[in-house]
Amino acid sequence: MNVMIIWSRLRRPLAVALFAAVFAYIFITPLCGWLFSCGCDWPWRGFTQHCNAFIATAPEKCAWCATHWRLSQLWPGH
């Protein structure tokens, strides 16, 4: 199969996946901070560095980050 044909078929799904990943990276973590008041913030303002899920002495843990702690460890800043 020709490379151009493959590229023309994959271009739109790749663009959608890239947009979704960038959207999630920028907006999901601040939404977490707003919903749970846990300290999560915009990527340029510390991201998850201040999230209470990663503070051992915090009385309550962020519901989102603590539940998916393995995935949240993949985010930059940890």
LINTADA-V258413 format. One record per pair of residues at least 24 apart in sequence whose C-alpha atoms are under 10 Angstrom apart, sorted by the first residue. I is the first residue (numbers start at 0). J is the second residue. Records with the same first field share a line. If there is no record, write none. Layout:
I = J ; J
This chain:
24 = 74 ; 75
28 = 63 ; 64 ; 71 ; 74
31 = 61 ; 62 ; 63 ; 64
32 = 61 ; 63 ; 64
34 = 61 ; 62 ; 63
35 = 60 ; 61 ; 62 ; 63 ; 64
36 = 60 ; 61
37 = 61 ; 62 ; 63 ; 64
39 = 64
42 = 74 ; 75 ; 76
45 = 75 ; 76
46 = 74 ; 75 ; 76 ; 77
47 = 71 ; 72 ; 74 ; 75 ; 76 ; 77
48 = 75 ; 76 ; 77
53 = 77
